[in-house]
C-alpha cells in the first residue's frame, strides 16, 4: 500500500471521527453569514478563514452549476486535525441581500472588506491561538488584499492566479472559443478594464452595462504588487492538472514573495482533487464526495500548526 493511499485512509478516518468532536455555530459579521466549526477537544485552537473562489460561491465552495464542495471538505479535514474554520457565503451566493446595497454599486473592494472584517472578528474573539487565511482561486486574491488591511499569522493561497482577472479570463476563453467569437469578447474585456462601458456587450459575454464598473473593479486588481508587501508566513500550492491556471501563475506568485513556501502537486486540479485526464477533471467539479489531495491537506495543516 503506497504512502499516498495510507495518508488518504487516515484522513478519511479522522474526518469520520470529527463529526462528533466538533462544535458548529452560525454567526453573522456585518451582512455576512458564516459558519464557525471548532474542534471540541482542543483548547484555543488555531483558526482558518476559508475564502471561496469566483462566482456566486457559497460557504461549501459550491455554485449554482458546479458543486465540488471544496471548502466543506477542506474544513472537515482541518477540523479533524485540530484547526477551527470559519467559512462564509460570498456576496451574491444564494441571492443578493438588501444589506449589500444595490448590485450595480458592488466593487471588488467589498469582497476584501468582508474578509478583513471576518479576520478582525476572529482576532478580537480571544478564542484562538492564531488566525490563518486560506484563499482558493479568486479567494486567494481577496486574501492577498485583505491581509494588507488586517494582519494574520499564516496565509495560504490555493490555485491562485498571479495575473489580473481580466487577463486571466481572456487567456481561458482564447483556448475555448474560435477566433471569430473570441475577438469581440477580448475587445470588450479590454474596454471594460480600461473603464469603458460596452453597450451592447458582444454575443457570449452578456454583462449588463450597469454591472460593468463592478466587473472592471475585479478585472483590474493585480495580485503581484500587494503580494510583494506581505510579511506573514505564506504557503502557495497549485496543481499540474489545473486547466484554469498555468504553472507560470504559481511561479510568479512564489517569485513575488521569496520567503513563501511553495508546493506543486502534479495530479491536483483546480478544485484540489487528484485527476487522471481531462474528462476526469471536468467530472470532478460535480463530485462532492471526492477526497481532496492528501499531500495538499498535509502541507496546509503542517504549515498552520507549525510553531
C-alpha positions in Angstrom: 0.0 0.0 0.0 1.5 3.3 -1.1 2.2 6.2 1.3 -0.5 8.4 -0.5 -3.2 5.7 0.0 -2.3 5.3 3.6 -2.4 9.0 4.2 -5.8 9.3 2.4 -7.2 6.4 4.5 -6.0 8.1 7.7 -7.5 11.4 6.7 -10.8 9.8 5.9 -10.8 8.1 9.3 -10.1 11.4 11.0 -13.0 13.1 9.2 -15.4 10.3 10.2 -14.4 10.8 13.8 -14.5 14.6 13.6 -18.3 14.8 13.3 -18.9 14.1 17.0 -15.8 16.1 18.1 -16.6 19.5 16.6 -18.9 22.3 17.6 -20.5 24.2 14.7 -22.3 27.5 15.1 -23.8 30.1 12.7 -22.5 33.7 13.1 -23.1 37.0 11.3 -20.4 39.7 10.9 -21.9 42.7 9.3 -24.0 41.5 6.4 -22.1 38.2 6.0 -23.4 34.9 7.2 -20.8 32.4 8.2 -20.3 29.0 9.9 -17.7 28.6 12.6 -16.6 25.0 13.2 -14.3 24.3 16.3 -12.8 21.0 17.4 -14.4 20.5 20.8 -11.4 18.8 22.4 -8.8 21.5 21.6 -8.3 24.5 23.9 -7.7 27.7 21.9 -7.0 26.0 18.5 -5.7 27.9 15.5 -8.5 29.0 13.2 -8.5 29.4 9.4 -10.8 31.7 7.5 -11.7 30.0 4.2 -12.3 32.3 1.2 -14.1 31.0 -1.8 -13.4 31.5 -5.5 -15.2 33.4 -8.2 -18.9 33.4 -8.9 -21.8 33.0 -6.6 -19.9 30.6 -4.4 -21.2 29.6 -1.0 -19.6 28.6 2.2 -19.2 25.0 1.0 -17.4 26.1 -2.2 -20.4 25.4 -4.4 -22.1 27.5 -7.0 -25.4 27.3 -9.0 -24.0 24.8 -11.5 -20.8 23.4 -10.1 -20.8 21.7 -6.7 -17.4 20.2 -5.8 -17.8 21.1 -2.1 -14.2 22.2 -2.0 -14.4 24.4 1.1 -16.7 22.0 3.0 -14.2 19.1 2.5 -11.3 21.4 3.4 -13.0 22.5 6.6 -13.7 18.9 7.6 -10.1 17.9 7.1 -8.7 20.9 9.1 -11.1 20.4 12.0 -10.2 16.7 12.1 -6.6 17.8 12.6 -7.4 20.3 15.4 -7.8 23.5 13.3 -11.0 25.5 13.6 -12.5 27.0 10.4 -14.7 29.9 9.5 -16.4 29.7 6.1 -18.9 32.1 4.7 -21.3 32.8 1.9 -19.9 35.4 -0.5 -22.0 38.4 -1.5 -24.4 37.1 -4.1 -24.3 33.4 -3.1 -27.9 32.3 -2.7 -29.2 35.7 -3.9 -28.4 39.3 -3.4 -29.5 40.6 0.1 -30.6 44.2 0.6 -27.9 44.7 3.2 -25.4 44.5 0.3 -26.8 47.7 -1.3 -27.6 47.9 -5.0 -25.9 45.2 -7.1 -24.7 47.8 -9.6 -22.8 49.6 -6.8 -20.8 46.5 -5.9 -17.0 46.8 -6.2 -14.3 44.2 -5.6 -13.1 46.0 -2.5 -16.4 44.9 -0.9 -15.2 41.3 -1.0 -12.0 42.4 0.5 -13.7 44.4 3.2 -15.9 41.4 4.1 -12.8 39.1 4.5 -11.0 41.8 6.6 -14.0 42.2 8.9 -14.1 38.4 9.5 -10.4 38.3 10.2 -10.8 41.1 12.6 -13.7 39.4 14.3 -11.6 36.2 14.7 -8.7 38.1 16.1 -10.8 40.0 18.6 -12.6 36.9 19.9 -9.7 35.7 22.0 -10.7 32.1 21.4 -7.9 31.2 19.0 -4.2 30.7 19.3 -3.6 32.1 15.8 -5.5 33.3 12.8 -4.8 31.9 9.3 -6.4 32.8 6.0 -6.8 30.3 3.2 -7.9 31.7 -0.2 -8.9 29.4 -3.1 -8.8 30.7 -6.7 -10.2 34.2 -6.7 -10.4 33.9 -3.0 -6.6 34.0 -3.0 -6.6 37.5 -4.5 -9.2 38.5 -1.9 -6.9 37.1 0.8 -3.8 38.9 -0.5 -5.7 42.2 -0.4 -7.4 41.6 2.9 -4.1 40.9 4.8 -2.9 44.3 3.7 -5.7 45.7 6.0 -5.7 43.2 8.9 -2.6 41.2 10.0 -2.7 37.4 10.0 -0.4 34.7 11.4 -0.5 32.5 8.3 -1.6 33.0 4.7 -2.3 30.0 2.3 -3.0 30.5 -1.4 -4.6 27.6 -3.2 -4.8 27.6 -7.0 -4.4 31.4 -7.1 -3.7 33.4 -10.2 -0.8 35.8 -10.5 -2.5 37.9 -13.2 -5.3 40.4 -13.4 -8.5 38.5 -13.6 -9.4 40.2 -16.9 -6.2 39.0 -18.5 -6.7 35.5 -17.0 -10.3 35.3 -18.4 -9.0 36.3 -21.8 -6.4 33.5 -21.7 -9.0 31.0 -20.6 -11.5 32.0 -23.3 -8.9 32.0 -26.1 -8.5 28.3 -25.5 -12.2 27.6 -25.6 -13.5 29.8 -28.4 -12.9 30.1 -32.2 -11.0 33.3 -33.2 -14.1 35.0 -34.7 -16.1 34.6 -31.4 -13.1 35.3 -29.2 -12.0 38.6 -30.8 -15.1 40.7 -29.9 -15.2 39.3 -26.3 -11.5 40.0 -25.9 -12.0 43.6 -27.0 -15.0 44.0 -24.7 -12.8 42.8 -21.7 -10.1 45.2 -22.6 -12.6 48.1 -22.9 -14.1 47.3 -19.5 -10.7 47.0 -17.9 -10.0 50.5 -19.4 -13.0 51.9 -17.6 -15.4 52.0 -20.6 -18.9 50.7 -20.8 -19.6 48.3 -23.6 -23.2 48.7 -24.8 -24.4 46.4 -26.1 -22.0 43.7 -25.0 -20.9 41.1 -27.6 -22.6 37.8 -28.0 -21.5 35.3 -25.4 -20.5 38.0 -22.9 -23.8 39.1 -21.5 -22.7 41.6 -18.8 -25.2 44.4 -18.4 -23.8 47.9 -18.8 -24.8 48.8 -15.3 -22.8 45.9 -13.9 -19.6 46.5 -15.8 -18.0 49.0 -13.4 -18.2 46.4 -10.7 -16.7 43.8 -13.1 -14.0 46.2 -14.0 -13.0 46.6 -10.4 -12.4 42.8 -10.2 -10.8 42.5 -13.7 -8.1 45.1 -12.9 -6.8 44.1 -9.4 -3.2 43.0 -9.8 -2.0 40.5 -7.1 1.7 40.9 -7.6 2.4 44.3 -6.0 0.4 43.6 -2.8 2.0 40.1 -2.8 5.4 41.7 -2.5 4.3 43.6 0.6 3.1 40.5 2.6 5.0 39.9 5.8 3.0 37.0 7.1 4.4 33.4 6.6 2.9 32.3 3.3 2.3 29.0 1.6 1.5 28.7 -2.1 0.0 25.5 -3.5 -1.1 24.7 -7.1 -1.6 21.7 -9.3 -0.4 20.3 -12.6 -3.9 19.3 -13.8 -5.5 22.7 -13.2 -6.9 23.7 -16.6 -7.8 27.2 -15.3 -4.3 28.3 -14.3 -0.8 27.9 -15.8 2.3 26.9 -13.9 3.6 30.4 -14.6 1.0 31.8 -12.2 2.4 29.6 -9.4 5.9 30.6 -10.2 5.1 34.3 -10.4 3.4 34.3 -7.0 6.3 32.5 -5.5 8.8 34.9 -7.1 6.8 37.9 -5.7 7.4 36.6 -2.1 10.8 34.9 -1.9 10.1 33.9 1.7 7.0 32.0 0.8 6.9 28.2 0.9 5.5 26.6 -2.2 4.2 23.2 -3.3 3.5 21.9 -6.8 1.3 18.8 -7.0 1.3 17.3 -10.5 -2.0 15.5 -10.3 -4.1 18.1 -8.5 -6.7 20.2 -10.4 -8.4 23.5 -9.7 -10.9 22.1 -7.2 -8.0 20.5 -5.3 -8.6 16.8 -6.1 -6.3 14.5 -8.0 -7.5 13.6 -11.5 -6.1 11.4 -14.3 -7.2 13.2 -17.5 -9.3 16.0 -18.9 -12.6 14.1 -18.7 -11.8 13.1 -15.1 -11.0 16.8 -14.4 -14.4 18.0 -15.7 -16.3 15.3 -13.8 -14.7 16.3 -10.5 -16.4 19.7 -10.5 -19.6 17.9 -9.6 -18.3 15.1 -7.4 -18.6 16.5 -3.8 -17.7 13.1 -2.4 -14.3 13.0 -4.0 -11.5 13.5 -1.5 -9.1 16.4 -1.7 -5.4 15.8 -2.5 -3.9 14.3 0.7 -0.5 16.0 0.2 -2.2 19.4 -0.1 -4.0 18.8 3.2 -0.9 17.6 5.0 1.0 20.7 3.8 -1.7 23.1 4.9 -2.2 21.5 8.3 1.6 21.4 9.0 2.0 25.0 7.9 -0.8 26.4 10.0 0.2 24.2 13.1 3.9 24.8 13.0 5.4 26.9 15.8 
